Amino acid sequence: MNRELAAYSVHPESSLGRVYPEPQEPSQSGRNPFQRDRDRILHCAAFRRLEYKTQVFLNHEGDDFRTRLTHSLEVAQIGRAIARRLQLNEDLVEAIALAHDLGHTPFGHAGQDALNDCMKDFDGFEHNLQSLWVVDELEERYPTFNGLNLSFETREGILKHISRKNIRIHQDWLGLLAQRFENQLQPSLEAQLANIADEVAYSNHDIDDGLRSGLLEMDALNASELWSSRRQFVLQMYPNLEGRRLRHEVIRHMIHLLVDDLVNHSKQLILEYEPQSIIDVRNSPLLIAFSEPIREQVLELKSFLFNNLYRHQRVLKETQEAAAQIEFLFGYFLKRPHEIPAHFRQQDSQNLHRRIAHYIAGMTDRFARSEFIRLQN
């Protein structure tokens, strides 16, 4: 793929490789390492299950609401567009974006919080670490190793954050990843970009879903400067625009504003710190970032969504019920570990809680709900 990659981007030929060495495909006719990663992610079972995992609204509440799958696709699209403008590796950004939510539980953040509570005495539950577990261990596709055997750079982007406690516990498994966190080095610009593309995507499509559901109203959103300024901008061009067309046009211009600001400010940071290689990137501050005024507007919008959408009474009612179902399933399988699939069974009793967490985290919303109903009776 040599499409004018900048010196500070991740070049395929400089990849730190895979845990289990594999021959590279011929450079002229084959895929580069990050294209192979992307394809492995697209074809794995955990990626397909994202279709039935909650973003904000539970899967049964409507066919038009985002799921973890559609969210991941939107992150990949936004990420590739920004990467192209910054001369970063689009394939790596896309692979990270498509894999970043593979470890999310059913029922969205409510499910994650419930599972973390169940695991509080057993190292907790972190969805980024769970995503890495999925691609490193839990997928079963290849004859000679567990997981997908992704490149270091893709795995680094998947593991955005991890607690210090889990770094110590899993140091042998994490290897170079643990060293990066311990030495307080930055991830690649591609990993930084995928992280912010995630933020751009969910902030905007959660507005879309919130308005579609009736839980948010356009006039109330005027409390957010990011929304109100783009709404005024759109209405100056189309004074009579309303309803769905107005909603989509405002969100489109919000995304454009955020992307343009991110690209322009990141270019300024790159010029200021002058990284000439990935090593320079790792020893610099974060270089993919919004300008301060836009960052403040993004934080204001996130605060508005937290208070008015994520904490809405209807959403809380559904998520509280979902959390109770996760807690029931965990307690049930803790008493009857022989009922979890053989793939998740573990003779070592000290790993039993983690194995149950792996099993529940991989469930879709509808499967978790059906298991809850079946096992209750």
Buried (B, 14 or more C-beta within 10 A) or exposed (E): BEEEBBEBBBBBEEBEEBBEEBEBEEEEEEBBBBBBBBBBBEEBEBBEBBEBBBBBBBBEBEEEBBBBBBBBBBBBBBBBBBBBBBBBBBBBBBBBBBBBBBBBBBBBBBBBBBBBBBBEEBBBBBBBBBBBBBBBBBBEEEEEBBBBBBBBBBBBBBBBEBEEEBBEEBBEEBEEBBEBBEEEEBBBBBBBBBBBBBBBBBBBBBBBBBBBBEBBEBEEBEBBBBBBBBBEBBBEEEEEBEEEEBBBBBBEBBBEBBBEBBBEBBBEBBEEBEBEEBEBBBBBEBBBBBBEEBBEBBEBBBEBBEEBBBEBEEBEEBBEBBBEBBBBBBEBBEEEBEEBEEEBBBEEEEEBBBBBBBBBBBBBBBEBBEBBEEEEE
